[in-house]
Amino acid sequence: MLERFETSAEKAFFLCLCATVVLGVVVAVASVRTQIGVASPGFVVWQNLIVPAIGAIGPSPEAAIAQGGGGRSALLVVLRLA
């Protein structure tokens, strides 16, 4: 396959490009393997069709609003409509 390239610089560039692609695939697979079995942020549907968000618990603007009561009334309205 390397015979298609005329200069050694083209061959070296092609080999570096191939090595970069292989390295990218290896890194991607290794990254995915570390996430198997670990909880990740997302959504779940309860039996009563309510969809609560699942994520890390920590300080966020949404959490601050909910603790202050601003988000609580909207949540109750959604729960009462369901």
Backbone bond lengths (Angstrom), bond angles and torsions (degrees), N, CA, C in turn:
res aa  C-N    CA-C-N  psi(-1)  N-CA   C-N-CA  omega(-1)  CA-C   N-CA-C  phi
1 M - - - 1.444 - - 1.527 110.78 -
2 L 1.307 116.84 -34.89 1.463 119.49 -179.49 1.530 112.40 -69.52
3 E 1.330 116.61 -13.42 1.469 119.12 179.25 1.530 111.66 -67.66
4 R 1.323 117.75 -18.23 1.469 121.19 -179.58 1.530 111.96 -68.69
5 F 1.327 116.81 -24.80 1.459 120.31 -177.98 1.528 109.97 -87.77
6 E 1.325 114.94 138.73 1.469 119.48 -175.44 1.519 112.83 -82.70
7 T 1.336 116.90 -37.96 1.468 119.12 -176.13 1.522 110.58 -111.99
8 S 1.306 114.12 160.53 1.467 118.39 177.76 1.528 111.10 -69.91
9 A 1.330 118.02 -26.48 1.465 120.99 177.26 1.535 110.23 -66.16
10 E 1.328 117.33 -39.98 1.463 120.62 177.25 1.525 110.84 -65.68
11 K 1.326 116.93 -39.99 1.457 120.95 177.64 1.522 111.05 -63.35
12 A 1.337 116.06 -44.24 1.463 120.44 -179.94 1.528 110.78 -64.61
13 F 1.339 116.94 -40.64 1.466 120.76 178.59 1.527 110.38 -62.97
14 F 1.329 116.51 -43.65 1.464 120.80 179.10 1.527 110.93 -62.55
15 L 1.323 117.59 -43.81 1.464 121.00 179.70 1.528 111.29 -65.10
16 C 1.337 117.14 -38.56 1.473 120.46 176.54 1.523 110.90 -65.95
17 L 1.313 115.92 -39.01 1.464 120.11 178.19 1.530 110.52 -64.68
18 C 1.308 117.25 -42.90 1.471 121.11 177.37 1.528 111.02 -63.11
19 A 1.317 116.57 -43.03 1.466 120.50 179.56 1.523 110.78 -64.12
20 T 1.328 117.22 -37.68 1.464 121.23 178.61 1.523 110.95 -65.28
21 V 1.312 117.05 -41.41 1.463 120.65 178.73 1.523 110.73 -65.18
22 V 1.322 116.92 -44.36 1.462 120.72 178.94 1.531 110.14 -63.15
23 L 1.313 117.75 -42.80 1.462 121.18 178.06 1.526 111.04 -62.40
24 G 1.325 117.15 -40.87 1.464 120.77 178.09 1.515 112.26 -62.38
25 V 1.318 116.57 -40.65 1.469 120.44 178.19 1.522 110.38 -66.22
26 V 1.318 117.32 -42.75 1.473 121.01 179.70 1.527 110.30 -62.93
27 V 1.320 118.10 -43.21 1.470 121.48 179.26 1.523 110.26 -64.77
28 A 1.330 117.87 -41.80 1.462 121.08 179.75 1.525 111.19 -63.42
29 V 1.322 117.31 -44.45 1.469 120.78 179.77 1.524 110.17 -65.60
30 A 1.313 117.30 -41.39 1.470 120.41 178.36 1.523 110.85 -63.71
31 S 1.317 117.32 -38.76 1.468 121.01 178.37 1.516 111.42 -64.97
32 V 1.320 116.60 -41.82 1.465 120.45 179.49 1.527 110.25 -66.49
33 R 1.306 117.23 -39.23 1.471 120.29 -179.12 1.523 111.74 -63.65
34 T 1.333 118.29 -29.83 1.467 119.55 178.61 1.520 111.65 -73.94
35 Q 1.332 118.59 -18.54 1.459 121.83 -177.65 1.525 113.57 -93.92
36 I 1.321 117.95 -8.06 1.463 120.70 -178.83 1.518 109.30 -68.75
37 G 1.317 116.00 126.95 1.462 121.78 178.82 1.512 114.70 83.48
38 V 1.319 118.26 1.68 1.455 121.75 -179.26 1.525 108.28 -102.21
39 A 1.318 116.84 136.71 1.464 120.28 177.55 1.519 109.27 -64.96
40 S 1.313 115.36 137.80 1.454 120.17 179.30 1.521 109.66 -127.92
41 P 1.332 117.18 153.95 1.465 119.17 178.88 1.525 110.42 -60.48
42 G 1.305 115.51 143.36 1.454 119.74 -179.87 1.511 110.71 175.61
43 F 1.289 116.35 -151.20 1.455 121.50 -178.45 1.518 109.30 -134.61
44 V 1.318 115.00 153.87 1.451 121.75 177.04 1.530 106.55 -135.02
45 V 1.311 117.45 149.46 1.465 121.47 178.41 1.523 107.62 -108.09
46 W 1.349 115.11 121.51 1.450 119.57 176.66 1.515 109.48 -78.56
47 Q 1.339 116.97 170.66 1.465 120.81 -178.77 1.525 112.02 -63.67
48 N 1.340 117.56 -28.68 1.463 120.07 179.01 1.533 111.41 -89.61
49 L 1.337 117.21 18.47 1.467 126.07 174.62 1.521 114.52 65.72
50 I 1.322 117.96 21.18 1.455 121.29 171.94 1.523 107.20 -86.63
51 V 1.331 116.26 139.03 1.459 121.74 -176.29 1.532 108.86 -114.92
52 P 1.338 118.14 90.29 1.469 119.49 176.40 1.522 110.51 -82.46
53 A 1.299 115.92 148.15 1.460 120.55 176.77 1.519 108.97 -77.73
54 I 1.318 116.28 141.94 1.461 121.72 176.38 1.520 106.93 -114.86
55 G 1.304 116.78 126.08 1.454 119.47 179.65 1.513 110.39 -167.86
56 A 1.295 115.14 -177.74 1.459 120.68 179.64 1.524 109.80 -68.37
57 I 1.312 115.98 140.57 1.457 120.84 177.26 1.519 107.74 -88.12
58 G 1.303 115.93 125.91 1.449 120.02 -179.54 1.510 110.48 -176.51
59 P 1.316 115.78 172.07 1.463 118.44 -179.62 1.524 110.93 -66.82
60 S 1.304 115.63 128.69 1.455 121.83 176.93 1.520 107.55 -150.26
61 P 1.307 119.16 161.74 1.462 119.92 177.89 1.523 112.32 -58.64
62 E 1.333 117.06 -37.48 1.457 119.60 179.43 1.526 111.27 -66.06
63 A 1.337 116.45 -39.81 1.460 120.11 179.70 1.518 110.64 -66.83
64 A 1.316 116.75 -37.71 1.458 119.80 178.78 1.528 111.14 -65.15
65 I 1.319 117.16 -39.81 1.465 120.56 178.10 1.522 110.13 -66.54
66 A 1.344 116.25 -42.03 1.460 119.96 -179.38 1.523 110.97 -65.59
67 Q 1.322 118.07 -38.86 1.458 120.58 179.18 1.517 111.29 -69.95
68 G 1.330 116.43 -30.36 1.460 120.00 178.78 1.514 112.84 -78.73
69 G 1.320 117.67 -9.66 1.457 120.74 178.39 1.514 113.20 100.71
70 G 1.323 118.00 -12.56 1.454 120.04 -177.82 1.510 112.87 -66.64
71 G 1.317 118.19 -35.46 1.452 121.21 -179.38 1.516 113.04 -89.61
72 R 1.318 117.03 -17.91 1.459 120.87 -176.09 1.526 111.81 -65.03
73 S 1.326 117.93 -41.22 1.461 119.66 -177.55 1.528 110.96 -66.70
74 A 1.330 117.62 -36.67 1.453 120.12 178.40 1.528 109.89 -66.86
75 L 1.323 117.54 -37.73 1.461 121.00 178.50 1.520 110.57 -65.20
76 L 1.319 117.87 -41.71 1.450 120.88 178.82 1.521 111.61 -64.62
77 V 1.322 117.03 -36.82 1.457 119.94 177.97 1.525 109.87 -63.84
78 V 1.327 117.30 -42.92 1.464 120.67 178.97 1.515 110.16 -64.15
79 L 1.329 117.51 -42.67 1.459 120.34 -179.47 1.528 111.37 -65.74
80 R 1.325 118.32 -37.78 1.464 120.73 -179.80 1.524 111.28 -70.34
81 L 1.330 117.83 -31.38 1.461 120.00 179.52 1.512 112.05 -73.35
82 A 1.331 116.29 -24.69 1.476 119.90 -176.09 1.480 113.43 -77.59
